[in-house]
Structures are given as structure tokens and as C-alpha cells.
């Protein structure tokens, strides 16, 4: 069953540009589909109270951006701005179980800088290890967090499969003042 939970899929964007419109659904007994969409990384930044003396030159140079409230700026660290990756086509993901051993899966969004794709990583628990992205490709973010199929599994319906879901804003009861630094690599 496709789901998300805090610490297993739900991510609050806070003041970051983090966003995801890629949806993953179960489309067959042992099949998932990642529907075309986009994923925007957080980049690496610090959110600071706007001070024209310190921030105007950074804003003009594109090394910072004003937040919608006009009172704070996002200052990019080492030029690592947020980046949007687009999965241009739907991707069907067929899964297989092993007759005797559990099989773990993990699905990542990957990019080579020009294209974005889905990488299905599979390991028979205790036997094989996960693969890595092809040469020149890098992981952007997990789309599906690791889940395990029991031996001889023929239907995913009862298996919890956690998918990344980006929620706007802050968790309930928190706000910008609670997040003095927002940084990440996506």
C-alpha cells in the first residue's frame, strides 16, 4: 500500500524551494508507476533577516533571493542553488520477489545533468547488494524509501511502500523563527 508518514516520506518545505509533483501509485499486483512530474531540491542556503547593507549586492549577483515576506533572504552557500529535475515520462516499475529470500527495493530519482530518470535498486537480503547509478548519473532524492517483499510475494497491496511527499510550509506549531538555518543537498 502506497503511503507517507513523518520521517518516512512526508517532508515539509519550510522556507526552502523544495517541491515534488512526481506521484507514485500501485498500478498492478507487482507494479508501481512513477507519473511524470518534477522535483525541486532545496539547494544549500541560510535564511537571514534582510539587511540591505549585507544582502543587496548578493541579491543583484544572484547569490541570494528575497523571500516572499520581504523581511528575509535566502543566501545560497557556495552557489549551490535549488535545482528542478523533471521526469518527462511516466515510468512503470515491475517488481519481483524471490521464492526463498526477502527482497528489498528502493527507488531513486537520478540525473546526469541533462536527463532525469528513475533508478530501481534491488537486493536479495543477505545475498546481493544494491546497484549504483550508471556512470555520470547522480542520485537526486529517494522517491520510494526502502521496502521489503517477503519470499514468494505476489501482490504489493499489503506491503507498506513509503513515497516521498513534499508538504508546503512548516510542520504544525512551527514557523520560520523555529528554523534558523535551512540547508540541504536535495
PABA-836732 format. One line per field, with one value per atom (N, C-alpha, C): x, y, z; residue number from 1; atom name. Coordinates in pm, 1 decimal. Layout:
N
c1 = (X  ...)
c2 = (Y  ...)
c3 = (Z  ...)
nr = (NUM  ...)
atom = (CA  ...)
This chain:
186
c1 = (84.2  0.0  88.9  60.9  138.9  98.7  197.5  168.2  287.0  267.7  374.4  351.2  457.4  448.4  565.5  552.1  662.6  783.2  897.7  1024.0  1025.0  918.7  914.4  833.3  872.5  806.2  759.6  689.0  644.0  763.5  780.9  885.8  819.2  840.3  790.3  893.7  850.3  941.0  991.7  914.3  956.9  974.1  1087.0  1118.9  1204.2  1220.1  1303.7  1219.6  1282.1  1207.3  1166.9  1194.5  1166.7  1023.2  1008.6  876.2  886.3  775.2  772.7  632.2  621.9  492.5  490.8  597.3  601.9  519.1  424.0  335.9  366.2  370.4  390.6  266.2  213.0  93.4  114.4  39.7  40.3  -54.6  -4.1  -85.0  -104.6  -57.8  -75.2  -35.4  -59.1  -25.8  120.2  211.8  355.0  414.1  334.0  379.3  346.1  442.8  424.8  447.9  387.2  412.8  448.9  562.8  602.8  551.6  455.6  396.0  486.7  497.9  583.0  555.3  658.8  647.2  785.0  795.1  924.6  956.2  1084.8  1135.1  1231.6  1207.4  1295.8  1369.8  1502.7  1585.6  1586.9  1635.7  1646.6  1765.7  1867.4  1993.9  2059.0  2160.2  2219.1  2212.5  2143.0  2122.8  2105.1  2123.4  2089.0  1985.1  1884.4  1783.2  1823.3  1833.3  1877.6  1777.0  1772.8  1693.5  1755.2  1670.9  1719.2  1785.7  1907.5  1984.4  2040.8  1989.9  2035.1  2186.7  2252.2  2397.8  2468.3  2419.6  2484.3  2426.8  2300.5  2233.7  2205.2  2201.7  2166.5  2262.7  2392.0  2489.7  2471.0  2439.9  2416.9  2291.1  2187.3  2064.7  2090.8  2163.9  2195.3  2279.3  2373.1  2461.5  2393.6  2271.9  2202.8  2250.5  2326.1  2375.8  2279.4  2169.0  2065.9  1933.3  1824.4  1692.6  1605.6  1520.3  1429.4  1316.4  1281.4  1167.3  1038.6  926.2  800.6  760.2  803.1  764.1  840.0  944.5  1021.8  1109.7  1112.6  1189.9  1311.9  1314.8  1424.3  1476.7  1603.1  1665.2  1718.3  1719.2  1782.7  1917.5  2026.0  2161.1  2216.4  2248.0  2297.7  2440.5  2470.5  2603.4  2681.9  2798.5  2886.9  2816.2  2718.5  2649.2  2559.8  2532.0  2451.3  2303.1  2248.4  2109.1  2017.9  1892.0  1790.4  1787.9  1756.2  1751.6  1628.4  1564.8  1446.6  1483.3  1442.1  1464.4  1327.1  1314.6  1185.7  1190.1  1101.5  1081.0  978.7  1026.2  945.1  838.9  859.9  764.5  734.0  616.1  579.1  674.3  699.7  789.7  721.4  694.0  638.2  752.2  729.1  830.5  775.0  829.9  786.7  876.4  815.2  888.0  874.9  978.1  972.9  1022.9  964.1  1010.7  1100.5  1163.3  1246.1  1165.7  1173.4  1093.2  1136.0  1263.3  1313.0  1359.1  1394.5  1453.0  1376.7  1378.6  1318.7  1396.3  1325.8  1387.4  1356.3  1461.6  1444.4  1454.6  1368.9  1370.1  1382.8  1435.7  1449.0  1444.7  1374.1  1362.1  1409.3  1508.9  1567.6  1539.6  1531.5  1531.7  1678.1  1722.4  1862.8  1870.3  1987.1  2006.0  2149.9  2167.2  2301.8  2330.9  2246.4  2262.2  2177.4  2138.2  2053.3  1920.6  1925.8  1807.3  1781.4  1656.9  1618.4  1552.0  1582.0  1527.7  1499.3  1442.8  1414.8  1509.4  1575.1  1665.6  1602.5  1573.7  1521.5  1640.2  1651.0  1760.5  1698.2  1756.3  1701.7  1813.0  1781.7  1877.8  1801.2  1853.7  1801.8  1873.2  1796.1  1852.1  1952.4  2073.1  2178.9  2253.3  2213.5  2276.5  2338.9  2255.4  2308.1  2298.2  2374.0  2368.2  2308.1  2265.0  2209.4  2309.9  2258.9  2340.8  2363.4  2436.4  2463.4  2416.6  2398.5  2359.9  2464.8  2424.1  2521.1  2627.2  2743.2  2847.2  2792.5  2825.7  2780.3  2644.8  2576.4  2445.9  2462.2  2380.9  2384.5  2243.9  2239.7  2112.6  2067.0  1939.5  1878.7  1809.6  1723.5  1649.5  1577.7  1542.6  1458.6  1318.8  1259.9  1117.1  1040.6  1094.9  1037.8  1145.7  1112.2  1207.1  1210.7  1322.0  1339.9  1220.2  1175.3  1069.4  1109.4  1055.0  1094.8  974.8  993.0  892.1  927.5  831.8  860.8  881.7  941.9  961.0  828.5  834.6  719.8  603.3  629.5  524.9  469.2  336.8  274.0  185.5  175.0  89.6  140.9  161.2  213.4  109.2  -16.7  -124.4  -106.6  -56.9  -42.4  96.7  186.4  322.6  326.6  371.0  382.9  498.2  463.9  561.6  553.2  658.7  659.4  715.8  637.3  674.4  699.3  795.1  824.4  705.6  665.6  557.0  601.7  614.6  659.7  537.6  533.0  425.1  476.5  396.3  441.1  444.6  522.7  527.0  600.9  557.8  623.6  532.5  589.9  506.0  414.7  301.4  210.7  284.3  255.9  315.2  454.6  506.4  638.5  629.1  731.3  734.8  876.8  894.1  1028.4  1122.1  1071.3  1157.1  1216.3  1148.7  1195.8  1305.6  1320.7  1417.3  1520.8  1621.1  1719.0  1810.0  1830.6  1912.8  1840.6  1834.5  1774.4  1877.5  1927.7  2029.6  2006.6  2051.0  2040.0  2094.6  2119.1  2170.7  2064.5  1943.0  1837.0  1824.2)
c2 = (-117.0  0.0  123.5  217.3  339.4  432.3  486.2  576.7  667.2  764.6  852.9  878.3  905.8  934.6  1025.3  1095.8  1177.6  1085.8  1129.6  1053.8  937.5  916.1  811.8  862.8  977.1  1026.0  1169.6  1207.4  1346.1  1434.8  1538.1  1636.7  1773.7  1858.3  1994.6  2082.3  2165.0  2251.5  2368.3  2413.4  2528.6  2649.3  2718.4  2833.5  2794.6  2666.8  2621.4  2610.4  2600.3  2579.7  2434.2  2345.6  2203.3  2180.3  2098.8  2066.1  1935.5  1862.2  1738.2  1716.4  1703.2  1672.3  1531.3  1454.6  1315.4  1231.5  1159.5  1074.5  930.1  843.1  700.2  627.0  541.1  464.4  317.9  231.5  90.2  74.5  17.7  3.3  -141.5  -234.3  -376.8  -451.1  -582.8  -657.4  -641.4  -640.2  -625.6  -512.0  -407.9  -297.4  -163.4  -72.4  65.3  153.3  270.9  366.8  500.4  555.0  691.0  779.5  866.1  953.2  1073.7  1115.8  1228.9  1349.1  1422.3  1539.9  1597.2  1679.9  1741.9  1737.0  1749.2  1753.4  1871.0  1962.5  2077.0  2057.6  2062.9  2044.3  2171.5  2157.7  2274.4  2361.2  2303.2  2373.8  2380.3  2464.1  2486.7  2634.9  2671.1  2812.3  2835.2  2960.5  3007.0  3116.3  3115.3  3219.9  3321.6  3446.3  3554.9  3669.5  3746.3  3868.8  3965.0  4023.4  4111.1  4235.8  4259.6  4378.2  4431.5  4545.0  4596.2  4608.0  4645.8  4662.8  4532.6  4422.2  4293.0  4214.6  4238.1  4148.3  4204.1  4336.4  4391.0  4344.3  4346.8  4303.1  4155.1  4073.3  3930.4  3909.2  3989.3  3978.6  4014.0  4121.8  4163.3  4057.3  3994.8  3894.3  3758.4  3743.2  3614.3  3513.1  3559.8  3471.2  3463.6  3537.0  3534.8  3567.9  3535.3  3574.1  3618.0  3715.0  3767.2  3666.9  3641.5  3554.3  3634.4  3566.8  3637.3  3740.1  3721.6  3818.1  3950.1  3957.1  4079.1  4115.5  4029.5  4058.2  3968.3  3861.9  3765.1  3732.6  3690.5  3648.6  3506.8  3435.8  3304.1  3327.4  3304.0  3324.7  3187.9  3171.1  3043.3  3022.0  2902.7  2866.8  2807.0  2862.6  2814.2  2801.0  2886.8  2886.0  2766.3  2688.2  2566.7  2600.2  2653.1  2692.9  2571.9  2594.8  2492.0  2458.7  2334.4  2291.4  2204.4  2220.1  2140.2  2032.2  1910.1  1794.1  1746.9  1723.3  1684.2  1541.3  1458.4  1323.6  1341.1  1337.6  1376.1  1273.4  1147.7  1043.2  954.2  896.2  800.9  682.4  622.8  506.5  394.2  283.5  165.7  88.2  43.5  -26.9  -164.6  -266.9  -403.7  -463.1  -524.4  -583.2  -734.3  -801.9  -947.8  -987.0  -1088.8  -1141.1  -1261.7  -1309.1  -1429.5  -1540.9  -1663.3  -1769.9  -1804.1  -1777.1  -1820.7  -1709.3  -1594.8  -1488.8  -1357.5  -1274.5  -1141.3  -1059.0  -970.0  -881.3  -737.1  -655.7  -514.4  -430.4  -330.0  -236.4  -94.6  -9.8  132.3  197.2  308.3  375.4  519.0  556.5  690.1  768.0  899.0  988.4  1020.2  1003.5  1027.2  1121.5  1184.7  1275.2  1271.7  1295.4  1309.4  1455.4  1546.1  1688.2  1735.5  1644.0  1680.5  1604.6  1481.1  1396.1  1356.1  1321.2  1271.8  1136.7  1043.3  908.5  850.7  731.6  658.1  539.5  521.1  408.1  312.8  191.3  86.4  9.3  6.1  -69.6  -188.6  -306.8  -431.7  -511.1  -571.4  -665.3  -779.3  -898.3  -1013.5  -1006.8  -994.3  -970.7  -1079.6  -1037.5  -1129.2  -1193.1  -1162.0  -1225.2  -1122.2  -1030.5  -929.8  -793.2  -701.3  -565.0  -474.7  -357.8  -259.7  -217.8  -177.4  -120.6  27.9  88.6  231.9  295.9  428.0  491.7  466.1  467.0  449.7  560.1  538.2  642.0  774.3  883.2  1015.7  1055.9  964.6  993.3  1006.6  1094.0  1112.3  1101.9  1056.2  1049.4  1191.3  1221.0  1348.7  1332.7  1230.4  1206.6  1072.8  1014.4  894.4  932.1  846.8  858.1  761.0  637.8  537.3  496.2  498.9  456.9  304.4  249.4  104.1  30.3  -71.0  -159.6  -301.6  -399.0  -538.5  -625.2  -706.6  -805.0  -937.5  -1002.8  -1134.0  -1236.8  -1351.3  -1455.5  -1490.8  -1515.0  -1557.4  -1458.7  -1333.3  -1230.3  -1215.8  -1209.2  -1196.3  -1072.7  -994.8  -876.2  -774.3  -652.2  -545.1  -483.1  -511.8  -441.0  -430.6  -532.8  -528.5  -482.4  -452.2  -410.8  -258.3  -204.4  -58.5  -7.7  76.1  136.1  286.4  343.9  485.7  568.2  665.1  751.1  892.8  962.2  1099.2  1188.8  1270.8  1366.8  1496.9  1603.1  1731.2  1815.3  1858.0  1943.5  2086.6  2181.4  2320.1  2371.8  2475.0  2540.5  2460.2  2481.6  2424.7  2323.4  2233.0  2142.1  2221.9  2165.5  2236.7  2283.8  2407.6  2462.2  2518.4  2520.5  2578.3  2680.3  2760.7  2861.5  2901.8  3006.7  3049.0  3074.6  3128.8  3159.2  3032.7  2919.9  2793.1  2730.5  2777.0  2719.9  2826.3  2842.0  2948.8  2919.4  2792.8  2757.0  2649.8  2667.6  2565.0  2530.9  2412.5  2372.0  2226.9  2188.2  2050.4  2037.7  1917.4  1895.5  1837.9  1825.4  1776.9  1635.0)
c3 = (0.0  0.0  0.0  -88.9  -100.4  13.3  84.2  194.7  220.0  304.2  350.0  497.0  567.8  709.9  747.2  857.7  906.0  922.9  878.4  880.0  781.2  706.2  603.0  484.3  431.9  312.7  321.1  429.5  440.9  471.6  392.3  414.8  404.6  504.1  497.3  427.9  334.6  259.2  342.1  442.4  522.3  433.2  445.9  362.1  242.4  216.8  105.5  -21.4  -136.9  -261.2  -284.0  -188.3  -203.5  -250.4  -355.7  -409.0  -487.8  -494.8  -572.7  -627.2  -760.2  -821.0  -879.7  -857.3  -904.5  -808.3  -862.1  -781.5  -816.7  -715.7  -738.7  -689.7  -775.6  -741.6  -776.4  -709.7  -746.0  -863.1  -973.2  -1094.7  -1136.2  -1056.0  -1080.8  -955.4  -949.7  -828.4  -786.2  -882.8  -853.8  -938.6  -957.9  -1042.3  -977.3  -986.5  -943.4  -1065.9  -1067.4  -1173.9  -1111.7  -1156.8  -1120.4  -1233.3  -1201.9  -1302.1  -1324.3  -1448.9  -1486.1  -1395.2  -1364.1  -1278.9  -1252.8  -1151.4  -1122.7  -973.9  -944.9  -808.1  -799.7  -707.8  -687.0  -556.1  -562.9  -444.4  -360.3  -239.0  -151.0  -185.5  -249.1  -264.3  -126.0  -111.1  20.8  48.3  154.7  183.7  332.4  367.6  501.8  485.1  568.1  566.5  672.0  629.7  716.7  712.7  821.3  822.6  722.1  637.0  530.7  587.8  544.9  579.7  447.9  399.4  268.8  257.9  364.5  362.3  326.2  379.4  357.1  239.0  207.7  114.6  -23.8  -41.2  -173.0  -282.3  -254.4  -355.9  -388.3  -287.3  -310.3  -394.6  -369.0  -446.8  -593.3  -617.6  -754.7  -825.9  -753.0  -812.2  -830.5  -777.8  -788.1  -684.9  -585.3  -480.5  -362.9  -372.5  -268.7  -335.7  -266.6  -316.0  -200.0  -226.4  -125.1  -105.5  19.4  47.7  34.1  14.3  -12.5  93.9  217.9  321.4  311.4  226.2  209.0  328.2  428.8  550.7  564.7  484.0  495.1  356.8  352.9  228.0  243.1  131.2  126.5  59.2  134.2  82.1  45.0  -84.3  -133.1  -85.2  -36.2  11.7  -104.2  -130.4  -237.3  -371.6  -397.7  -526.2  -550.2  -445.8  -463.1  -451.4  -561.5  -566.4  -580.8  -551.0  -573.7  -722.8  -753.7  -892.9  -912.6  -1028.2  -1060.0  -1160.7  -1130.5  -1216.8  -1264.2  -1393.8  -1449.6  -1501.6  -1449.4  -1502.0  -1614.3  -1738.3  -1853.6  -1892.3  -1858.7  -1898.1  -1777.9  -1779.4  -1674.9  -1680.3  -1566.2  -1560.1  -1483.9  -1552.6  -1485.7  -1421.3  -1298.9  -1222.0  -1187.4  -1251.7  -1224.6  -1117.6  -1017.7  -906.0  -908.4  -862.3  -849.8  -712.3  -659.2  -531.0  -558.3  -454.7  -462.4  -395.5  -446.2  -384.5  -241.6  -206.2  -75.5  17.8  -35.1  48.8  32.6  136.4  122.5  19.3  -48.6  -146.7  -106.4  -95.4  -61.1  -187.6  -195.5  -307.9  -255.3  -340.9  -313.6  -451.4  -464.2  -593.4  -577.2  -657.7  -650.7  -778.3  -764.8  -878.9  -905.6  -1030.4  -1064.5  -1184.9  -1203.5  -1315.9  -1362.7  -1493.8  -1549.1  -1582.4  -1533.8  -1560.5  -1676.6  -1763.0  -1877.2  -1873.7  -1827.2  -1821.5  -1677.1  -1650.9  -1519.6  -1540.1  -1452.0  -1465.3  -1326.7  -1327.3  -1203.7  -1199.6  -1086.3  -1067.2  -966.7  -1012.1  -925.2  -870.7  -739.3  -677.5  -605.3  -626.8  -572.2  -508.6  -395.9  -337.0  -271.9  -293.1  -219.6  -85.2  20.7  153.0  189.0  222.4  260.6  144.8  20.0  -96.2  -189.4  -247.1  -338.0  -272.3  -324.6  -275.2  -381.4  -338.0  -429.9  -534.6  -648.7  -754.1  -729.0  -816.5  -808.3  -938.5  -939.7  -1065.8  -1173.9  -1299.6  -1409.1  -1403.9  -1465.2  -1466.4  -1521.5  -1453.2  -1494.0  -1439.1  -1373.1  -1313.7  -1162.6  -1102.1  -957.3  -899.8  -777.1  -706.9  -673.0  -701.1  -664.9  -529.8  -518.8  -394.7  -405.4  -291.3  -291.9  -338.6  -419.3  -449.4  -361.5  -348.1  -259.2  -161.0  -35.1  66.4  70.6  117.2  112.1  172.4  98.7  147.3  111.9  183.9  166.0  130.6  27.1  -11.0  56.0  117.2  174.5  63.0  94.8  -6.5  -74.2  -204.9  -286.3  -285.9  -261.0  -261.4  -402.7  -415.5  -546.5  -557.1  -448.0  -450.2  -347.8  -391.9  -305.6  -213.6  -234.6  -167.5  -16.3  48.0  194.5  239.9  146.1  180.0  193.2  306.6  315.7  229.0  131.6  40.6  63.8  120.7  155.9  41.5  -2.3  -114.2  -62.0  -125.0  -83.8  -119.3  -23.6  -40.7  23.6  -56.0  -2.6  32.4  157.5  205.4  214.1  175.9  179.5  323.4  344.9  475.5  580.9  703.4  820.4  889.3  969.7  1047.6  1140.3  1178.1  1268.7  1394.0  1433.1  1555.3  1537.5  1415.8  1392.7  1280.6  1269.0  1163.8  1135.2  1054.2  1015.0  1132.3  1241.4  1355.9  1418.1  1398.3  1454.3  1368.7  1246.8  1155.1  1121.1  1202.7  1180.7  1062.6  1030.7  915.5  838.6  707.9  623.9  517.2  525.9  430.0  392.8  278.5  235.2  95.1  55.3  -78.7  -170.9  -120.3  -207.6  -187.4)
nr = (1  1  1  2  2  2  3  3  3  4  4  4  5  5  5  6  6  6  7  7  7  8  8  8  9  9  9  10  10  10  11  11  11  12  12  12  13  13  13  14  14  14  15  15  15  16  16  16  17  17  17  18  18  18  19  19  19  20  20  20  21  21  21  22  22  22  23  23  23  24  24  24  25  25  25  26  26  26  27  27  27  28  28  28  29  29  29  30  30  30  31  31  31  32  32  32  33  33  33  34  34  34  35  35  35  36  36  36  37  37  37  38  38  38  39  39  39  40  40  40  41  41  41  42  42  42  43  43  43  44  44  44  45  45  45  46  46  46  47  47  47  48  48  48  49  49  49  50  50  50  51  51  51  52  52  52  53  53  53  54  54  54  55  55  55  56  56  56  57  57  57  58  58  58  59  59  59  60  60  60  61  61  61  62  62  62  63  63  63  64  64  64  65  65  65  66  66  66  67  67  67  68  68  68  69  69  69  70  70  70  71  71  71  72  72  72  73  73  73  74  74  74  75  75  75  76  76  76  77  77  77  78  78  78  79  79  79  80  80  80  81  81  81  82  82  82  83  83  83  84  84  84  85  85  85  86  86  86  87  87  87  88  88  88  89  89  89  90  90  90  91  91  91  92  92  92  93  93  93  94  94  94  95  95  95  96  96  96  97  97  97  98  98  98  99  99  99  100  100  100  101  101  101  102  102  102  103  103  103  104  104  104  105  105  105  106  106  106  107  107  107  108  108  108  109  109  109  110  110  110  111  111  111  112  112  112  113  113  113  114  114  114  115  115  115  116  116  116  117  117  117  118  118  118  119  119  119  120  120  120  121  121  121  122  122  122  123  123  123  124  124  124  125  125  125  126  126  126  127  127  127  128  128  128  129  129  129  130  130  130  131  131  131  132  132  132  133  133  133  134  134  134  135  135  135  136  136  136  137  137  137  138  138  138  139  139  139  140  140  140  141  141  141  142  142  142  143  143  143  144  144  144  145  145  145  146  146  146  147  147  147  148  148  148  149  149  149  150  150  150  151  151  151  152  152  152  153  153  153  154  154  154  155  155  155  156  156  156  157  157  157  158  158  158  159  159  159  160  160  160  161  161  161  162  162  162  163  163  163  164  164  164  165  165  165  166  166  166  167  167  167  168  168  168  169  169  169  170  170  170  171  171  171  172  172  172  173  173  173  174  174  174  175  175  175  176  176  176  177  177  177  178  178  178  179  179  179  180  180  180  181  181  181  182  182  182  183  183  183  184  184  184  185  185  185  186  186  186)
atom = (N  CA  C  N  CA  C  N  CA  C  N  CA  C  N  CA  C  N  CA  C  N  CA  C  N  CA  C  N  CA  C  N  CA  C  N  CA  C  N  CA  C  N  CA  C  N  CA  C  N  CA  C  N  CA  C  N  CA  C  N  CA  C  N  CA  C  N  CA  C  N  CA  C  N  CA  C  N  CA  C  N  CA  C  N  CA  C  N  CA  C  N  CA  C  N  CA  C  N  CA  C  N  CA  C  N  CA  C  N  CA  C  N  CA  C  N  CA  C  N  CA  C  N  CA  C  N  CA  C  N  CA  C  N  CA  C  N  CA  C  N  CA  C  N  CA  C  N  CA  C  N  CA  C  N  CA  C  N  CA  C  N  CA  C  N  CA  C  N  CA  C  N  CA  C  N  CA  C  N  CA  C  N  CA  C  N  CA  C  N  CA  C  N  CA  C  N  CA  C  N  CA  C  N  CA  C  N  CA  C  N  CA  C  N  CA  C  N  CA  C  N  CA  C  N  CA  C  N  CA  C  N  CA  C  N  CA  C  N  CA  C  N  CA  C  N  CA  C  N  CA  C  N  CA  C  N  CA  C  N  CA  C  N  CA  C  N  CA  C  N  CA  C  N  CA  C  N  CA  C  N  CA  C  N  CA  C  N  CA  C  N  CA  C  N  CA  C  N  CA  C  N  CA  C  N  CA  C  N  CA  C  N  CA  C  N  CA  C  N  CA  C  N  CA  C  N  CA  C  N  CA  C  N  CA  C  N  CA  C  N  CA  C  N  CA  C  N  CA  C  N  CA  C  N  CA  C  N  CA  C  N  CA  C  N  CA  C  N  CA  C  N  CA  C  N  CA  C  N  CA  C  N  CA  C  N  CA  C  N  CA  C  N  CA  C  N  CA  C  N  CA  C  N  CA  C  N  CA  C  N  CA  C  N  CA  C  N  CA  C  N  CA  C  N  CA  C  N  CA  C  N  CA  C  N  CA  C  N  CA  C  N  CA  C  N  CA  C  N  CA  C  N  CA  C  N  CA  C  N  CA  C  N  CA  C  N  CA  C  N  CA  C  N  CA  C  N  CA  C  N  CA  C  N  CA  C  N  CA  C  N  CA  C  N  CA  C  N  CA  C  N  CA  C  N  CA  C  N  CA  C  N  CA  C  N  CA  C  N  CA  C  N  CA  C  N  CA  C  N  CA  C  N  CA  C  N  CA  C  N  CA  C  N  CA  C  N  CA  C  N  CA  C  N  CA  C  N  CA  C  N  CA  C  N  CA  C  N  CA  C  N  CA  C  N  CA  C  N  CA  C  N  CA  C  N  CA  C  N  CA  C  N  CA  C  N  CA  C  N  CA  C  N  CA  C  N  CA  C  N  CA  C  N  CA  C  N  CA  C  N  CA  C  N  CA  C  N  CA  C  N  CA  C  N  CA  C  N  CA  C  N  CA  C  N  CA  C  N  CA  C)
